[in-house]
């Protein structure tokens, strides 16, 4: 898989991690991604995954932080049915644990933490929550569409990021010293066996393509 032929596999982040991306001006930007975010895996490069976030961000994250979606445990055969969260037939079960104060009053029970004699309108609160939720979803959609349209209008130049596999010391003009594990941006690869790259601090120069795994796995 590559940028031209993306794999487009949805994965979920198993723990908080950092998204590394190259921006105009020769600097590297780091974006913190939270636990549980679902991202689109485009291709794998050694121990890194090039991904796209739901907010239009692209870059490399650690492969160890990503888990594939859709892997559910097989159903267990037992005398009693398993809990709803362990089956694939009831992904969104009807909540039964928490009830509103109005429901408790109707059933003759009392809230353990609620004050006596205090009654709230459940219908009004539910309507308000639904309105806020719908408004929040529309806001997120607008932000995503605005970011996507802005990226198209500005014509942002995207660079392929390379992970250095072995150390290389500069041996003359127009060459760049890199260390194993560094992340650099590929500026040009027109010269055979050499890559013109930009480091995180903005320096540019040639490196042998072999130290970067010839670009992709």
Secondary structure as UniProt FT lines:
FT   STRAND          9..13
FT   STRAND          17..23
FT   TURN            24..26
FT   STRAND          27..33
FT   TURN            35..36
FT   STRAND          38..45
FT   TURN            46..47
FT   STRAND          48..52
FT   TURN            54..55
FT   STRAND          58..62
FT   HELIX           63..65
FT   STRAND          66..68
FT   HELIX           84..86
FT   HELIX           101..107
FT   TURN            116..117
FT   HELIX           122..154
FT   STRAND          160..163
FT   TURN            173..174
FT   TURN            180..181
FT   STRAND          183..188
FT   TURN            192..193
FT   STRAND          194..198
FT   TURN            200..201
FT   STRAND          204..208
FT   HELIX           209..215
//
